[in-house]
Amino acid sequence: METKLNPYISFEDNAREAMQFYEQVFGGTLELHTFKEYNASQDPNEDEKIMHAVLQSGAGITLMGADTPNSMNYSPGSRISISLSGDNVGTLHEYFEKLSKDGTVLMPLMKASWGDSFGMFTDKFGINWMVNITMREPVASE
């Protein structure tokens, strides 16, 4: 059995909006479950907050998230970064453009010292992202 590492993002009252945005970028299937569905809150103000969200894209990306309950302290997403990497140049460029829209580009997507294309940004929800596009060297024919 394989083990998967899935980013899980805590939001402050905008998990639904953020996860729907990520669904538009990555495609796939999004499941949203509220605190009310799970009878998990004693505060009626939390009923429609998202207790658990999972996005599964056809490209193998799984992203999870939830709203922070009122009883817990919210700590913004600056403590984590989500990394997208691979050799699909077109798709990764598209992800970079869509995810960084209305956010802050910290490092434009460009050739890095290790030979790949690399860029970093913070999206409009305060989540840090890194994109690394592996640049394959052409194989010399003999």
C-alpha positions, 0 to 999 in steps of 0.5 A, a space after each residue: 500500500 502506498 502512502 500519500 502526502 496531502 497538503 491540508 490548509 486551514 482557512 479563516 471563514 473562506 474555505 468554501 471560496 478557496 477550495 472552489 477556486 482551486 477546483 477551477 484551477 486544477 479541475 477534478 472533484 470537490 467534496 465540501 462538508 460543513 460542521 453542521 453535517 457532522 454535528 461538530 459545533 456547539 456554535 450555530 454561527 459555525 454551521 455552514 463553515 467547512 469542517 472538511 474539504 477535499 479536492 481530487 484532480 485527475 492529474 493526481 493532485 489532492 488538496 484538503 482544507 477546512 475553516 478554523 473553528 471559532 474555539 481555535 486560534 487561526 494562524 495564517 497560511 504563511 507557515 506552509 508552502 505548497 509545491 507543484 513540480 513536474 515536466 508538464 510545461 504547459 500545465 504548470 505554467 497555466 497553474 502558475 498564472 491562474 493561482 497567482 492571479 490577484 495574489 503576489 508573485 514573489 519570484 517570477 517563473 524563470 530559469 533557476 540556477 539548477 536548470 529548471 524553471 522555478 517561481 514562487 507566489 502567494 495566492 489571494 488567500 495567503 497561501 504560499 506556492 512554489 512551482 518547479 518545471 523540470 527541464 529535460 535535457 535532449 538525449 544525444 544520439 549516438 
